[in-house]
């Protein structure tokens, strides 16, 4: 590539391959003039630049089907495209691959590649990953906006029952939809806390009562509070199940499974208490009821439904399976090595606490994790040296994968905030476009105000929103024609 001065096109002989190889193509992209030789462009004959070589013989119709403008005096092709993206795309003719510069929108860059008719397979893998992430973000924004639009829209053709289902679903699942929905969400949160506190307080011996057979049981008052909480959870779950638009997906959702696990032990224990004594021994029934009562701890996970922070933590752990696997692998190798060494070194001591290698696993676990209960400890000099090395290695093994896990959490948390802001931004843009379509006179008035530079403060922000470069085409049937120069800046 070289900067073009007063270069001229030679006479193009479409039948002469040698002349075709030496043909110079002068291209002006966004004010940047560059020269290409036919030998380089013909490597990829299906691209737009390669098609320019033979377009002169087809007349102006053929020329203007490929470019935005053409100057016959300078014999120069003009394109109203992004020059920064173009500089990246032309690397394919010289290096056989394309790298996307930092700061260029991946979606706009993909559109540029499609315009220049360059296949995406030439894009480097690292850039493809960035492009796929951006696509996922746009799809997520579109999904959120579509959910909000579905909630706002009212279909008159729907039956009364369908409309009632939608109202109940919004009331229970979307606290931000109305003030009463927020109140219900707060009440649900308080019932979860109350139930968890009652479960813990009920285990205090001073607050328990003794039944006729001398067995300790929960205080009747606490039992009544527990019953009220379970009643609330049951009604809430049933209403959400009835109003769910997709009941199969609802039943298999992780949080809904947690809700079932929080409710089910109460009814199973109640059934065993009243009917189980007739089918099995009373002691077995009591053991089963006690085991089911322990399962009530699962209801604490219901807090994740009302906490975006807990949801973000769960997602970050899902995305960090590789780092967590490395952590467990490091610890497993260290536990096996140091427990075997500890057992071997401690065998010479008459009062050794290392009876076997499997028993030494427990010592290695609490040592490498720097817990150190002190129930098992080395007594020989070599054993103490082995213990010192083991907990130093444990600190290093635990610290190494922590940083990527924290990064995943911060990245996802910031991403969720950006997506929420972008979804609101798109709604404002769609609302503005809808208002402009319904009131042409108001739109003309706003255009006059902008032309005069006297826009009112009330409309100033909305006018800025209307020039957004993140409009999602999935959410509108209208075609918004804008140059790539606008999209990338």
C-alpha positions as CSV (number, residue, x, y, z in Angstrom):
1,X,0.0,0.0,0.0
2,X,1.3,3.5,-0.8
3,X,-0.2,6.9,-0.7
4,X,-1.5,8.0,-4.2
5,X,-0.2,11.1,-5.9
6,X,-1.1,11.7,-9.5
7,X,-1.4,8.0,-10.3
8,X,-3.4,7.2,-13.4
9,X,-5.2,4.0,-14.4
10,X,-3.5,2.3,-17.4
11,X,-5.7,1.0,-20.1
12,X,-7.4,-2.0,-18.7
13,X,-7.2,-5.1,-20.8
14,X,-9.5,-7.7,-19.3
15,X,-8.0,-10.4,-21.4
16,X,-4.4,-9.6,-20.6
17,X,-3.5,-11.2,-17.3
18,X,-0.1,-9.4,-17.1
19,X,-1.7,-6.0,-17.5
20,X,-4.4,-7.0,-15.0
21,X,-1.7,-7.9,-12.5
22,X,-0.1,-4.4,-12.9
23,X,-3.3,-2.5,-12.7
24,X,-3.4,0.2,-10.0
25,X,-6.6,0.8,-8.1
26,X,-6.9,4.2,-6.4
27,X,-9.3,4.2,-3.5
28,X,-10.4,7.0,-1.3
29,X,-12.0,5.7,1.9
30,X,-13.3,8.5,4.3
31,X,-10.7,11.0,2.9
32,X,-7.7,8.6,3.0
33,X,-6.4,7.8,-0.5
34,X,-4.5,4.6,-1.1
35,X,-3.3,2.6,-4.1
36,X,-3.6,-1.2,-4.6
37,X,-2.1,-3.4,-7.3
38,X,-4.2,-6.0,-9.1
39,X,-1.7,-8.7,-8.3
40,X,-2.5,-8.4,-4.6
41,X,-6.2,-8.0,-5.0
42,X,-6.7,-10.9,-7.3
43,X,-5.7,-13.3,-4.5
44,X,-9.3,-12.9,-3.3
45,X,-11.3,-12.2,-6.5
46,X,-14.7,-12.3,-4.6
47,X,-13.9,-9.2,-2.6
48,X,-15.2,-5.7,-3.5
49,X,-11.7,-4.3,-4.1
50,X,-10.9,-7.1,-6.6
51,X,-14.1,-6.4,-8.4
52,X,-13.0,-2.8,-9.0
53,X,-10.4,-4.0,-11.5
54,X,-12.9,-5.0,-14.1
55,X,-15.7,-2.6,-13.3
56,X,-14.5,0.2,-15.6
57,X,-15.4,-1.9,-18.7
58,X,-19.0,-2.2,-17.5
59,X,-19.7,1.5,-17.5
60,X,-21.0,3.8,-14.7
61,X,-23.7,1.4,-13.7
62,X,-21.1,-1.2,-12.9
63,X,-18.9,1.3,-11.1
64,X,-21.6,2.8,-8.9
65,X,-22.8,-0.6,-7.9
66,X,-19.5,-1.1,-6.1
67,X,-18.6,2.4,-4.8
68,X,-20.3,5.6,-3.5
69,X,-18.7,7.9,-6.1
70,X,-16.2,8.0,-8.9
71,X,-14.0,10.8,-10.3
72,X,-13.2,10.0,-13.9
73,X,-10.6,12.9,-14.1
74,X,-8.6,11.4,-11.2
75,X,-9.9,7.9,-11.8
76,X,-10.5,7.5,-8.1
77,X,-13.1,5.4,-6.3
78,X,-14.8,7.0,-3.3
79,X,-16.2,5.1,-0.4
80,X,-18.1,6.7,2.6
81,X,-16.8,4.1,5.1
82,X,-14.7,4.0,8.2
83,X,-11.0,4.4,7.3
84,X,-9.7,2.9,10.5
85,X,-11.6,-0.3,9.9
86,X,-10.5,-0.3,6.3
87,X,-6.9,-0.2,7.3
88,X,-7.4,-3.4,9.3
89,X,-9.4,-5.1,6.6
90,X,-6.8,-4.7,3.8
91,X,-4.3,-6.7,5.8
92,X,-5.9,-9.8,4.4
93,X,-4.4,-9.0,1.0
94,X,-0.9,-8.9,2.4
95,X,-0.9,-11.2,5.5
96,X,-3.8,-13.5,4.9
97,X,-5.5,-12.6,8.3
98,X,-7.2,-9.6,9.9
99,X,-6.8,-8.1,13.4
100,X,-9.3,-5.7,14.7
101,X,-7.8,-2.5,16.2
102,X,-8.6,-1.6,19.8
103,X,-11.4,0.9,20.1
104,X,-13.3,-0.2,17.0
105,X,-16.8,-1.5,17.6
106,X,-16.8,-5.3,16.8
107,X,-20.3,-5.2,15.3
108,X,-19.5,-2.3,13.1
109,X,-16.3,-4.0,12.1
110,X,-18.2,-7.1,11.1
111,X,-20.5,-4.9,9.0
112,X,-17.4,-3.4,7.3
113,X,-16.1,-6.8,6.5
114,X,-19.4,-7.7,4.9
115,X,-19.4,-4.5,2.9
116,X,-15.9,-5.2,1.5
117,X,-17.0,-8.8,0.9
118,X,-14.2,-10.3,3.1
119,X,-15.1,-13.6,4.8
120,X,-15.1,-13.7,8.6
121,X,-12.9,-16.7,8.5
122,X,-9.9,-14.3,7.9
123,X,-10.6,-12.6,11.3
124,X,-8.2,-13.8,13.9
125,X,-9.5,-16.0,16.7
126,X,-8.9,-13.5,19.5
127,X,-11.0,-10.9,17.5
128,X,-13.7,-13.5,16.8
129,X,-14.0,-14.0,20.6
130,X,-14.5,-10.3,21.1
131,X,-17.1,-10.2,18.4
132,X,-19.0,-13.2,19.8
133,X,-19.0,-11.5,23.3
134,X,-20.4,-8.3,21.8
135,X,-23.1,-10.3,20.0
136,X,-24.1,-11.9,23.2
137,X,-24.3,-8.6,24.9
138,X,-26.6,-7.2,22.2
139,X,-28.8,-10.3,22.3
140,X,-29.1,-9.9,26.1
141,X,-30.0,-6.2,25.8
142,X,-32.6,-7.2,23.2
143,X,-34.0,-9.9,25.4
144,X,-34.3,-7.5,28.4
145,X,-36.0,-4.8,26.3
146,X,-38.3,-7.4,24.8
147,X,-39.3,-8.6,28.3
148,X,-40.1,-5.0,29.3
149,X,-42.1,-4.4,26.2
150,X,-44.0,-7.6,26.8
151,X,-44.9,-6.4,30.3
152,X,-45.9,-3.0,29.0
153,X,-48.0,-4.2,26.1
154,X,-51.6,-5.3,26.5
155,X,-53.1,-7.6,23.9
156,X,-56.8,-7.0,23.6
157,X,-57.3,-10.3,21.9
158,X,-56.1,-12.2,25.0
159,X,-58.6,-13.7,27.4
160,X,-59.2,-12.3,30.8
161,X,-57.5,-15.3,32.4
162,X,-54.3,-14.6,30.3
163,X,-54.3,-11.0,31.3
164,X,-54.7,-12.0,34.9
165,X,-51.8,-14.5,34.6
166,X,-49.6,-11.7,33.3
167,X,-50.6,-9.4,36.2
168,X,-49.8,-12.0,38.8
169,X,-46.5,-12.9,37.2
170,X,-45.5,-9.2,37.1
171,X,-46.7,-8.8,40.7
172,X,-44.5,-11.6,42.0
173,X,-41.5,-11.7,39.7
174,X,-40.9,-8.1,38.8
175,X,-40.6,-5.9,42.0
176,X,-39.7,-2.9,39.9
177,X,-43.0,-3.0,38.0
178,X,-45.0,-1.3,40.7
179,X,-45.0,-0.2,44.4
180,X,-47.2,-3.1,45.6
181,X,-44.8,-5.5,43.9
182,X,-41.9,-4.0,45.8
183,X,-43.9,-4.4,49.1
184,X,-44.5,-8.1,48.3
185,X,-40.8,-8.6,47.5
186,X,-39.8,-7.0,50.8
187,X,-42.3,-9.2,52.7
188,X,-41.0,-12.3,51.0
189,X,-37.5,-11.3,52.0
190,X,-38.6,-10.8,55.6
191,X,-40.3,-14.1,55.7
192,X,-37.1,-15.8,54.5
193,X,-35.1,-14.1,57.3
194,X,-37.8,-14.9,59.9
195,X,-37.9,-18.5,59.0
196,X,-34.1,-18.9,59.1
197,X,-33.9,-17.2,62.5
198,X,-36.7,-19.4,63.9
199,X,-34.8,-22.5,62.6
200,X,-31.7,-21.4,64.5
201,X,-33.4,-20.2,67.7
202,X,-35.4,-23.4,67.9
203,X,-32.3,-25.4,68.6
204,X,-31.5,-23.5,71.8
205,X,-32.2,-25.9,74.7
206,X,-33.6,-23.2,77.0
207,X,-36.3,-22.4,74.4
208,X,-37.3,-26.0,73.8
209,X,-40.1,-27.8,75.6
210,X,-40.4,-31.4,76.8
211,X,-43.2,-33.6,75.5
212,X,-45.1,-36.3,77.4
213,X,-42.4,-38.9,76.5
214,X,-39.5,-36.8,77.7
215,X,-38.3,-35.8,74.3
216,X,-37.2,-32.2,73.6
217,X,-39.1,-30.4,70.8
218,X,-39.4,-26.8,69.5
219,X,-41.5,-24.3,71.4
220,X,-45.1,-24.1,70.1
221,X,-44.8,-20.4,69.4
222,X,-41.8,-20.9,67.2
223,X,-43.6,-23.8,65.5
224,X,-46.5,-21.5,64.7
225,X,-44.2,-18.9,63.2
226,X,-42.6,-21.7,61.1
227,X,-46.0,-22.8,59.9
228,X,-46.9,-19.3,58.9
229,X,-43.7,-18.8,56.9
230,X,-44.2,-22.1,55.1
231,X,-47.8,-21.1,54.3
232,X,-46.5,-17.9,52.7
233,X,-43.8,-19.8,50.7
234,X,-46.4,-22.3,49.5
235,X,-48.9,-19.7,48.4
236,X,-46.1,-17.7,46.7
237,X,-44.8,-20.8,44.8
238,X,-48.3,-22.0,43.7
239,X,-49.2,-18.5,42.4
240,X,-45.9,-18.2,40.5
241,X,-46.4,-21.7,39.0
242,X,-49.9,-21.0,37.9
243,X,-49.0,-17.6,36.3
244,X,-45.8,-18.8,34.7
245,X,-45.8,-18.5,30.9
246,X,-43.6,-21.6,30.6
247,X,-44.3,-24.1,33.4
248,X,-41.8,-26.7,32.2
249,X,-39.0,-24.1,32.3
250,X,-40.3,-22.8,35.6
251,X,-40.2,-26.2,37.2
252,X,-36.6,-26.9,36.1
253,X,-35.2,-23.5,37.1
254,X,-32.6,-23.7,39.8
255,X,-34.1,-21.1,42.1
256,X,-37.6,-22.8,41.8
257,X,-36.0,-26.1,42.7
258,X,-34.6,-24.4,45.8
259,X,-38.1,-23.1,46.7
260,X,-39.4,-26.7,46.5
261,X,-36.6,-28.0,48.7
262,X,-37.4,-25.3,51.2
263,X,-41.1,-26.1,51.4
264,X,-41.2,-29.9,50.9
265,X,-39.5,-31.0,54.2
266,X,-42.3,-29.4,56.2
267,X,-45.1,-31.3,54.5
268,X,-43.1,-34.6,54.5
269,X,-42.3,-34.3,58.2
270,X,-45.9,-33.4,58.9
271,X,-47.1,-36.5,57.0
272,X,-44.6,-38.7,58.8
273,X,-45.6,-37.4,62.2
274,X,-49.3,-38.1,61.7
275,X,-49.2,-41.2,59.5
276,X,-45.7,-42.7,59.8
277,X,-46.2,-43.9,63.4
278,X,-48.8,-46.4,62.1
279,X,-46.4,-47.8,59.5
280,X,-43.0,-47.8,61.3
281,X,-41.5,-47.5,64.7
282,X,-41.8,-44.2,66.5
283,X,-38.0,-43.8,66.8
284,X,-37.5,-44.2,63.1
285,X,-40.2,-41.6,62.4
286,X,-38.5,-39.1,64.8
287,X,-35.1,-39.7,63.1
288,X,-36.7,-39.1,59.7
289,X,-38.4,-35.9,60.9
290,X,-35.2,-34.6,62.4
291,X,-33.3,-35.2,59.1
292,X,-36.0,-33.4,57.2
293,X,-35.9,-30.4,59.6
294,X,-32.2,-30.0,58.9
295,X,-33.1,-29.6,55.2
296,X,-34.9,-26.4,56.1
297,X,-31.5,-24.7,55.8
298,X,-32.0,-24.8,52.0
299,X,-34.4,-21.8,52.3
300,X,-31.6,-19.4,53.0
301,X,-30.7,-19.8,49.3
302,X,-34.1,-18.2,48.5
303,X,-32.3,-14.9,49.4
304,X,-30.6,-15.1,46.0
305,X,-33.9,-14.4,44.3
306,X,-33.9,-10.9,45.9
307,X,-30.2,-10.2,45.7
308,X,-28.4,-9.4,42.5
309,X,-25.1,-9.7,44.3
310,X,-25.7,-13.3,45.2
311,X,-26.8,-14.0,41.6
312,X,-23.6,-12.4,40.3
313,X,-21.5,-14.5,42.7
314,X,-23.2,-17.7,41.5
315,X,-22.6,-16.8,37.8
316,X,-19.0,-15.8,38.6
317,X,-18.4,-19.2,40.2
318,X,-20.0,-20.9,37.1
319,X,-17.6,-19.0,34.9
320,X,-14.7,-19.9,37.1
321,X,-14.9,-23.7,37.0
322,X,-11.5,-23.9,35.3
323,X,-9.8,-21.8,38.0
324,X,-11.6,-23.7,40.8
325,X,-10.6,-27.0,39.2
326,X,-7.0,-25.8,39.2
327,X,-7.3,-24.9,42.9
328,X,-8.6,-28.3,43.8
329,X,-6.0,-30.1,41.7
330,X,-3.2,-28.1,43.4
331,X,-4.6,-28.9,46.8
332,X,-5.2,-32.6,46.0
333,X,-1.6,-33.1,44.8
334,X,-0.2,-31.3,47.8
335,X,-2.4,-33.2,50.2
336,X,-1.3,-36.5,48.8
337,X,2.4,-35.7,48.8
338,X,2.6,-34.0,52.2
339,X,0.5,-36.6,54.0
340,X,2.7,-39.4,52.6
341,X,5.8,-37.6,53.7
342,X,4.4,-36.8,57.1
343,X,3.4,-40.4,57.7
344,X,6.9,-41.6,56.7
345,X,8.8,-39.0,58.8
346,X,6.6,-39.6,61.9
347,X,7.0,-43.4,62.0
348,X,10.2,-43.2,64.0
349,X,8.5,-41.4,66.9
350,X,7.0,-43.7,69.6
351,X,4.0,-41.5,70.2
352,X,3.2,-40.7,66.6
353,X,-0.3,-39.4,65.7
354,X,0.1,-40.4,62.1
355,X,-1.4,-43.9,62.1
356,X,-1.9,-44.2,58.3
357,X,-1.6,-42.2,55.1
358,X,-5.4,-41.9,54.7
359,X,-5.6,-40.6,58.3
360,X,-2.8,-38.1,57.4
361,X,-5.0,-36.7,54.7
362,X,-7.0,-34.8,57.4
363,X,-3.8,-33.3,58.8
364,X,-2.6,-32.2,55.3
365,X,-6.0,-30.6,54.5
366,X,-6.1,-28.5,57.7
367,X,-2.4,-27.6,57.4
368,X,-2.5,-26.5,53.7
369,X,-5.6,-24.5,54.3
370,X,-3.9,-22.9,57.3
371,X,-6.7,-24.0,59.7
372,X,-4.6,-26.1,62.0
373,X,-7.0,-27.6,64.6
374,X,-4.1,-29.2,66.5
375,X,-5.7,-32.6,66.9
376,X,-2.9,-34.1,64.7
377,X,0.5,-32.6,64.6
378,X,4.1,-33.7,63.9
379,X,6.6,-34.4,66.7
380,X,9.8,-35.0,64.9
381,X,12.1,-32.3,63.4
382,X,11.7,-33.6,59.8
383,X,7.9,-33.8,60.4
384,X,7.8,-30.1,61.5
385,X,9.9,-29.1,58.5
386,X,7.5,-31.0,56.2
387,X,4.5,-29.2,57.9
388,X,6.1,-25.8,57.4
389,X,6.7,-26.5,53.7
390,X,3.1,-27.8,53.3
391,X,1.3,-24.7,54.7
392,X,3.6,-22.4,52.6
393,X,2.7,-24.4,49.5
394,X,-1.0,-24.3,50.5
395,X,-1.0,-20.5,50.8
396,X,0.5,-20.2,47.3
397,X,-1.8,-22.9,45.8
398,X,-4.9,-21.1,47.2
399,X,-3.7,-17.6,46.3
400,X,-2.9,-18.2,42.6
401,X,-6.4,-18.9,41.2
402,X,-8.2,-16.3,43.4
403,X,-7.3,-13.3,41.2
404,X,-9.0,-14.7,38.0
405,X,-12.1,-15.6,40.1
406,X,-12.4,-12.1,41.5
407,X,-11.9,-10.7,38.0
408,X,-14.8,-12.8,36.7
409,X,-17.0,-11.5,39.5
410,X,-16.1,-7.8,38.8
411,X,-16.4,-8.2,35.1
412,X,-19.9,-9.8,35.2
413,X,-21.1,-7.4,37.9
414,X,-20.0,-4.4,35.7
415,X,-21.5,-6.0,32.6
416,X,-24.9,-6.4,34.3
417,X,-24.9,-2.8,35.2
418,X,-24.0,-1.8,31.7
419,X,-26.7,-4.0,30.2
420,X,-29.3,-2.6,32.5
421,X,-28.4,1.0,31.5
422,X,-28.3,0.0,27.8
423,X,-31.7,-1.6,28.0
424,X,-33.2,1.6,29.5
425,X,-31.4,3.6,26.9
426,X,-33.0,1.5,24.1
427,X,-36.4,2.0,25.6
428,X,-36.0,5.7,25.7
429,X,-34.9,5.7,22.1
430,X,-37.8,3.5,21.0
431,X,-40.2,5.7,22.9
432,X,-38.8,8.8,21.2
433,X,-39.0,7.2,17.7
434,X,-42.6,6.2,18.4
435,X,-43.5,9.7,19.6
436,X,-41.9,11.1,16.4
437,X,-44.0,8.7,14.3
438,X,-47.2,9.7,15.9
439,X,-46.7,13.5,16.0
440,X,-45.1,14.8,12.8
441,X,-45.7,18.4,13.7
442,X,-44.0,18.1,17.0
443,X,-41.0,16.5,15.3
444,X,-40.8,19.4,12.8
445,X,-40.9,21.8,15.6
446,X,-38.0,20.0,17.4
447,X,-36.0,20.0,14.1
448,X,-36.5,23.7,13.8
449,X,-35.3,24.2,17.4
450,X,-32.2,22.1,16.7
451,X,-31.6,24.1,13.5
452,X,-31.8,27.3,15.4
453,X,-29.7,26.0,18.4
454,X,-32.5,26.8,20.8
455,X,-33.6,23.4,22.0
456,X,-35.3,23.4,25.3
457,X,-33.7,21.6,28.3
458,X,-36.7,19.2,28.4
459,X,-36.0,17.9,25.0
460,X,-32.2,18.2,24.9
461,X,-31.5,14.9,26.5
462,X,-34.0,13.1,24.3
463,X,-32.5,14.5,21.2
464,X,-29.1,13.2,22.2
465,X,-30.6,9.8,22.8
466,X,-32.1,9.8,19.3
467,X,-28.6,9.9,17.9
468,X,-27.5,6.7,19.7
469,X,-25.2,4.3,17.9
470,X,-26.4,1.3,19.8
471,X,-29.9,0.9,18.4
472,X,-30.8,-2.7,18.3
473,X,-32.3,-3.7,14.9
474,X,-33.8,-6.8,16.4
475,X,-36.4,-4.7,18.2
476,X,-37.6,-2.7,15.2
477,X,-38.8,-3.3,11.7
478,X,-37.7,0.1,10.5
479,X,-34.4,0.5,8.6
480,X,-32.1,3.0,10.1
481,X,-29.6,4.0,7.4
482,X,-26.4,5.4,8.8
483,X,-22.9,5.5,7.5
484,X,-20.3,3.4,9.2
485,X,-18.3,6.6,10.0
486,X,-21.2,7.5,12.3
487,X,-21.4,4.0,13.8
488,X,-17.8,3.8,14.7
489,X,-17.3,7.2,16.3
